[in-house]
Amino acid sequence: MHYLKAHKFSILLIISSLLFYGGFAYDLQRNDTIKLISLYAGLFFLFYKILQIEKFNFKLLVCFGVLSRLVFMIAIPNLSQDFYRFLWDGQLILNGINPFLYTPDELMAAGEVLFPTAKELYQGMGSLSAGHYSNYPPVSQLFYFLSAFFGQDNLLGSVIFLRLVIIAADIGVLLMARNVLTLLGREKHQAFWYFINPFICIELTGNLHFEGVMIFFFLLALYLLLKEKWVGSAVSIGISIATKLIPLLLLPILFRWLSVSTSGDQLTSERKTKTELHWNLIKPVSYYVLAIIVAIATFIPFLSDELKDNYLHTIGLWFNSFEFNASFYYLIREIGFWYKGYNIIALAGLKMAVVVVVFILLLSLLRKNEKPRTLTASLLFGVSFYLFFTTTLHPWYVVTPLLLSVFTNYKFPVVWSFIVVLSYQAYANPNVEENLWVLSIEYGILFGCFIKEVYLKQPICIK
């Protein structure tokens, strides 16, 4: 009773949040933009106040984070239809069909009854997904298969299984993040900017995106790397890549850390013997090779003559065909219309990808990534730069920079996790049409915060 009195205001805020989450999970349509943004803004305000008041109350914040996720337990995702494809792939594997070899359109056109829920999942995933091969890596496919196995032909049962996996991963991320924060000498409550953020609860637990599972393995790899356990780290980051491909982009940034012999301390010229120099080169190369071998090995159950072509073709679409909620690309696209008279995505997407790779390499070589705090900041800059220049930025892609930001002093990803909800305005139209004025507001705020923090060195006042 004394505890309830001492924290009565915080508990009132938590109860209000849970009610808001209930409305979000069970009484919201994606095309109701005003209601969506209003609920989200309310949740974000409550999250900020709760964390501001109770940031050192570990047990209360953990309970709040878990309860926020449990609210979604029996809800069907309402902001993304991707989960239908997850369950489709899982059912294919359960029925002995390789999900990388056939598009849903091809299988449905054959006229065979693949499994009892095939029609429902096919219609739910939408025409864009149905017309392409699966692009979800093998570790994600493993969980989709398990959801089909345990859920059988019950859609909600499969959804609940995936939800439990994602919740478990988020709890693992919280615990691992606190360990990393301790190694970095930062306050451990920073991890709650991720764990109780409504963006994470909604996009991961609510909409079943597997960025959280990928983040768990990536964070485990980072923790092991900071502890100088590079073999375990390489295996873990290989699994992370085999869950979602984004960690593959960040591998070069680890080079300088790996090329130092002991605990991230820079060796002086006098101490660098020939043996040490050889090892400083061999270790990062060995790390990369092991990580890639682990990632590639997960594809063994799906090996076939068509696998490589189908998978690379699907991945390539993200650079030369798909576009959504982009920033710099939309500016480049408009210039292309003025000068060429047509959409230059095929050319611009490839060139922007090259720019991102060059930027990552410069981050890897020029910054002092042998220092732990510099390393985490470089990882944040690397993934943020990639998202700034991508042609497609779905809201859940912001999960990675948000997580990495908790290990730094930068708060622009927290702001990003709030304003990215504006991108859902596109779904107010049945044809999914984006409003460039809305996108201008979204990215104007984001880049304003980015410039203020990174270039002007003025922190955003979020405490």
C-alpha positions in Angstrom: 0.0 0.0 0.0 2.8 2.4 0.8 4.4 1.6 -2.6 1.1 2.4 -4.4 0.9 5.8 -2.5 4.5 6.7 -3.2 4.1 6.0 -7.0 0.4 6.7 -7.5 1.0 9.3 -10.2 3.3 7.0 -12.1 0.8 4.1 -11.8 -2.0 6.4 -13.1 0.1 7.2 -16.1 0.9 3.5 -16.6 -2.8 2.6 -16.5 -3.6 5.4 -18.9 -0.9 4.0 -21.3 -2.2 0.5 -21.1 -5.7 1.8 -22.1 -4.2 3.7 -25.0 -2.4 0.6 -26.1 -5.7 -1.3 -25.9 -7.3 1.3 -28.2 -4.3 1.0 -30.5 -4.4 -2.8 -30.7 -8.1 -3.4 -30.9 -9.9 -0.3 -32.1 -7.8 1.3 -34.8 -7.7 1.0 -38.6 -4.5 2.0 -40.4 -6.3 4.4 -42.7 -7.6 6.4 -39.7 -4.7 8.8 -39.7 -6.0 11.3 -37.2 -6.8 8.6 -34.6 -3.6 6.8 -35.2 -1.4 9.9 -34.7 -3.4 11.1 -31.7 -3.1 7.7 -29.9 0.6 7.5 -30.7 1.3 11.1 -29.6 -0.6 10.4 -26.3 1.4 7.2 -25.8 4.7 8.9 -26.5 3.9 11.7 -24.0 3.0 9.2 -21.3 6.1 7.1 -22.0 8.3 10.3 -21.7 6.7 11.3 -18.4 6.9 7.8 -16.9 10.6 7.5 -17.8 11.3 11.0 -16.6 9.7 10.3 -13.2 10.7 6.6 -12.7 13.9 6.2 -14.6 15.8 4.5 -11.7 12.8 2.3 -10.8 14.0 -0.8 -12.7 11.2 -3.2 -11.6 8.4 -0.8 -12.3 9.6 0.0 -15.8 10.2 -3.6 -16.6 6.6 -4.5 -15.5 5.3 -1.5 -17.5 7.2 -2.6 -20.6 6.0 -6.2 -20.3 2.4 -5.3 -19.7 2.5 -2.9 -22.7 3.4 -5.8 -24.8 0.9 -8.3 -23.3 -1.9 -5.9 -24.2 -1.3 -6.9 -27.9 -1.2 -10.6 -27.2 -4.5 -11.6 -29.0 -4.6 -8.7 -31.4 -4.2 -9.1 -35.2 -1.6 -6.6 -36.4 -3.3 -3.6 -37.8 -0.5 -1.4 -39.2 1.3 -3.9 -41.4 0.3 -6.8 -43.4 3.8 -8.3 -43.6 2.9 -10.9 -40.9 0.6 -12.7 -43.5 3.8 -13.3 -45.5 5.7 -14.5 -42.4 3.0 -17.1 -41.7 2.8 -18.0 -45.4 6.5 -18.8 -45.5 6.2 -20.8 -42.3 3.4 -22.9 -43.7 5.3 -23.5 -46.9 8.3 -24.9 -44.9 6.0 -27.0 -42.7 4.6 -28.5 -45.9 8.0 -29.1 -47.4 8.1 -26.2 -49.9 11.1 -23.9 -50.2 9.8 -20.3 -49.7 12.7 -18.9 -51.8 11.7 -20.8 -54.9 8.2 -19.7 -55.7 6.2 -16.5 -55.4 2.7 -16.8 -53.7 1.2 -15.8 -57.1 2.9 -18.8 -58.8 1.7 -21.3 -56.1 -1.8 -20.0 -56.1 -2.0 -20.0 -59.9 -1.2 -23.8 -59.8 -4.6 -24.4 -58.2 -3.4 -26.8 -55.5 -4.6 -26.6 -51.9 -1.3 -25.9 -50.2 -2.7 -25.7 -46.7 -6.1 -24.7 -45.1 -5.2 -21.0 -44.5 -3.5 -20.4 -47.9 -6.2 -18.3 -49.3 -6.6 -16.1 -46.2 -2.8 -15.5 -46.0 -2.5 -14.9 -49.7 -5.3 -12.3 -49.7 -3.9 -10.7 -46.5 -0.3 -10.2 -47.7 -1.4 -8.0 -50.7 -0.4 -8.0 -54.3 3.1 -6.5 -53.8 4.3 -9.3 -51.5 2.5 -12.0 -53.4 4.3 -11.2 -56.6 7.8 -11.6 -55.3 10.0 -14.3 -53.8 10.6 -14.2 -50.1 13.4 -12.0 -48.9 13.4 -13.0 -45.2 16.7 -14.7 -44.2 16.8 -18.2 -42.7 16.8 -17.5 -39.0 13.6 -15.5 -39.4 12.3 -18.4 -41.5 13.0 -20.8 -38.7 10.7 -18.8 -36.4 8.0 -18.6 -39.1 8.2 -22.4 -39.4 7.9 -22.8 -35.7 4.9 -20.5 -35.6 3.2 -22.7 -38.3 4.2 -25.8 -36.4 2.8 -24.7 -33.0 -0.1 -22.6 -34.5 -1.0 -25.3 -37.0 -3.9 -23.9 -39.0 -4.9 -21.3 -36.4 -3.8 -17.8 -37.5 -4.1 -16.3 -34.1 -2.1 -19.2 -32.5 0.7 -18.5 -35.0 0.6 -14.8 -34.2 0.8 -15.4 -30.5 3.8 -17.6 -30.9 5.7 -15.0 -32.9 4.7 -12.4 -30.4 6.1 -14.4 -27.5 9.4 -14.8 -29.4 9.6 -11.0 -30.0 8.8 -10.2 -26.4 11.5 -12.6 -25.2 13.9 -10.9 -27.6 13.0 -7.5 -26.3 13.6 -8.6 -22.7 17.0 -10.0 -23.8 17.8 -6.7 -25.5 17.0 -4.8 -22.2 19.3 -7.0 -20.1 22.1 -7.0 -22.7 21.8 -3.3 -23.2 22.3 -2.7 -19.5 25.4 -4.8 -19.6 26.8 -2.8 -22.5 25.9 0.5 -20.8 27.9 -0.7 -17.8 30.9 -1.5 -19.9 30.6 2.0 -21.5 30.3 3.7 -18.2 26.9 5.1 -19.0 23.7 5.1 -16.9 21.8 1.8 -17.2 18.4 3.5 -17.3 19.2 4.6 -20.8 18.1 1.2 -22.0 14.5 2.1 -21.3 14.5 4.7 -24.1 14.2 1.5 -26.1 12.3 -1.0 -23.9 9.3 1.1 -23.0 9.2 3.3 -26.1 5.7 2.9 -27.7 7.4 2.8 -31.1 9.1 -0.5 -30.1 6.0 -2.0 -28.4 3.8 -1.2 -31.5 6.1 -2.0 -34.4 7.7 -5.1 -32.9 5.2 -6.8 -30.5 2.2 -5.2 -32.2 3.1 -5.6 -35.8 5.4 -8.7 -35.5 8.5 -7.3 -37.2 11.7 -9.2 -36.4 14.1 -6.3 -36.1 14.0 -6.9 -32.3 15.2 -10.5 -32.7 18.0 -9.3 -35.1 18.9 -6.5 -32.6 19.2 -9.1 -29.8 21.8 -11.1 -31.6 23.6 -8.0 -32.8 23.7 -6.6 -29.3 25.0 -9.9 -28.0 27.7 -9.7 -30.6 28.6 -6.1 -29.5 28.7 -7.1 -25.8 31.0 -10.1 -26.6 33.2 -7.9 -28.8 33.6 -5.4 -25.9 34.6 -8.3 -23.7 37.2 -9.4 -26.2 35.3 -12.7 -27.0 35.6 -12.2 -30.7 34.8 -15.8 -31.8 31.5 -15.8 -29.9 30.8 -12.3 -31.2 31.4 -13.3 -34.9 29.0 -16.3 -34.5 26.4 -14.0 -32.9 26.6 -11.3 -35.6 26.4 -14.1 -38.3 23.1 -15.2 -36.7 22.0 -11.5 -36.6 22.7 -11.2 -40.3 20.8 -14.4 -41.0 17.8 -12.8 -39.2 17.8 -9.4 -41.0 20.6 -8.3 -43.3 21.3 -4.8 -41.9 24.2 -5.9 -39.6 26.1 -6.9 -42.8 26.4 -3.2 -43.6 27.9 -2.4 -40.3 30.7 -5.0 -40.3 33.4 -2.7 -41.7 33.0 -0.3 -38.7 34.3 -3.0 -36.4 37.6 -3.2 -38.2 39.7 -0.8 -36.0 38.4 -2.4 -32.8 39.3 -5.8 -34.0 42.7 -4.7 -35.2 43.8 -3.7 -31.7 45.3 -6.5 -29.6 44.0 -5.9 -26.1 40.7 -4.5 -24.8 40.5 -1.7 -27.2 43.7 0.0 -26.0 45.6 1.6 -28.9 49.1 0.1 -29.0 52.1 2.4 -29.4 54.5 2.0 -32.3 57.2 0.5 -30.0 54.8 -2.2 -28.8 53.7 -3.3 -32.2 55.8 -6.3 -33.0 55.6 -8.1 -36.3 53.5 -10.8 -34.7 51.1 -8.2 -33.3 50.8 -6.5 -36.7 50.0 -9.8 -38.3 47.5 -10.6 -35.7 45.9 -7.2 -35.9 45.2 -7.9 -39.6 44.3 -11.6 -39.2 41.8 -11.1 -36.4 39.4 -8.8 -38.3 39.6 -10.9 -41.4 39.0 -14.0 -39.4 36.1 -12.3 -37.7 34.5 -11.3 -41.0 35.0 -14.7 -42.5 33.5 -16.6 -39.5 30.5 -14.2 -39.4 29.8 -14.7 -43.1 30.3 -18.4 -42.9 27.7 -18.6 -40.1 25.3 -16.5 -42.1 25.7 -18.4 -45.3 25.5 -21.8 -43.5 22.0 -21.0 -42.4 20.9 -21.1 -46.0 22.0 -24.8 -46.4 18.5 -26.2 -45.8 17.2 -24.0 -48.6 20.0 -24.7 -51.2 18.9 -25.0 -54.8 20.0 -23.8 -58.2 17.5 -21.0 -58.2 18.1 -19.7 -54.6 20.8 -17.2 -55.3 19.2 -15.6 -58.4 15.7 -15.4 -56.7 17.1 -14.0 -53.4 19.4 -11.5 -55.0 16.7 -10.4 -57.4 14.3 -9.7 -54.5 16.9 -7.8 -52.5 17.8 -5.7 -55.5 14.2 -4.5 -55.7 14.8 -2.5 -52.5 17.4 -0.5 -54.4 15.9 -0.1 -57.9 12.1 -0.5 -57.6 10.5 0.0 -54.2 10.1 3.5 -52.7 8.4 4.7 -49.5 9.0 7.4 -46.9 12.4 8.3 -48.4 14.3 11.5 -47.7 17.2 12.4 -50.0 16.1 9.9 -52.6 12.8 11.9 -53.1 14.8 15.0 -53.7 17.0 13.2 -56.2 13.9 11.7 -57.9 12.4 15.2 -58.4 15.6 16.4 -60.0 15.5 13.4 -62.2 11.9 14.2 -63.3 13.0 17.7 -64.2 16.0 16.7 -66.2 15.1 13.2 -67.5 11.3 13.2 -67.5 11.0 9.9 -65.8 11.6 8.1 -62.5 15.4 7.5 -62.2 15.2 5.0 -59.3 17.1 2.3 -61.1 20.1 4.6 -61.5 19.8 6.7 -58.3 19.2 3.7 -56.1 22.5 2.1 -57.2 24.5 5.3 -56.9 23.1 6.0 -53.5 24.0 2.5 -52.4 27.6 3.2 -53.5 27.6 6.5 -51.6 26.5 4.7 -48.4 29.2 2.0 -48.8 31.9 4.7 -49.3 30.6 6.6 -46.2 30.7 3.4 -44.1 34.3 2.7 -45.2 35.3 6.3 -44.3 33.7 5.8 -40.9 35.6 2.6 -40.5 39.0 4.1 -41.4 38.9 7.7 -40.1 37.2 7.5 -36.8 38.8 6.2 -33.6 36.6 3.1 -33.4 39.1 1.4 -31.1 37.4 3.5 -28.3 34.1 1.9 -27.1 32.1 5.1 -27.1 33.3 6.1 -30.5 32.5 2.7 -31.9 28.9 2.8 -30.8 28.5 6.3 -32.2 30.0 5.2 -35.5 27.6 2.3 -35.7 24.7 4.8 -35.1 26.0 7.1 -37.8 26.5 4.2 -40.2 23.0 2.8 -40.0 21.4 6.3 -39.9 23.3 7.4 -43.0 22.0 4.2 -44.8 18.4 5.1 -43.8 18.8 8.7 -44.9 19.8 7.5 -48.4 17.5 4.5 -48.8 14.7 4.5 -51.3 12.4 2.7 -48.8 12.1 3.4 -45.2 9.3 1.6 -43.4 8.8 2.8 -39.8 10.2 -0.3 -38.2 13.6 0.3 -39.8 14.2 3.0 -37.2 14.5 0.3 -34.5 18.2 -0.2 -35.2 19.3 3.5 -34.8 17.0 3.9 -31.8 18.7 1.0 -30.0 22.2 2.2 -30.9 21.4 5.7 -29.6 21.0 4.5 -26.0 24.7 3.9 -25.9 25.5 7.5 -27.0 24.5 11.0 -26.0 22.4 11.5 -29.2 18.7 11.7 -29.0 17.7 12.4 -32.6 16.7 8.7 -33.1 14.3 9.1 -30.2 12.7 12.0 -32.0 12.8 9.9 -35.2 10.9 7.1 -33.4 8.1 9.6 -32.6 7.8 11.5 -36.0 8.1 8.4 -38.2 4.5 7.7 -37.4 3.7 10.5 -39.9 4.6 8.1 -42.7 1.4 6.1 -42.0 -0.5 9.0 -43.5 0.1 7.4 -46.9 -2.4 4.6 -46.0 -5.3 7.1 -45.6 -5.6 6.7 -49.3 -6.6 3.3 -50.7 -3.8 3.6 -53.3 -1.2 4.4 -50.6 -0.3 7.9 -51.8 2.3 9.8 -49.8 1.9 13.5 -49.0 5.2 15.3 -49.7 4.3 18.1 -47.3 3.8 15.6 -44.5 7.2 14.0 -45.4 8.8 17.5 -45.4 7.6 18.0 -41.8 8.9 14.6 -40.8 12.3 15.0 -42.3 12.5 18.7 -41.5 12.2 17.9 -37.8 14.6 14.9 -38.0 17.4 16.7 -39.9 16.9 19.8 -37.7 17.6 17.6 -34.6 20.4 15.8 -36.4 22.2 19.0 -37.3 21.7 20.5 -33.9 23.2 17.4 -32.1 25.9 16.2 -34.5 27.2 19.4 -36.2 26.3 22.2 -33.8 27.1 20.0 -30.8 23.9 21.2 -29.0 22.2 18.4 -27.1 18.4 17.9 -27.4 16.9 18.5 -24.0 15.4 15.1 -23.4 16.1 13.9 -19.9 
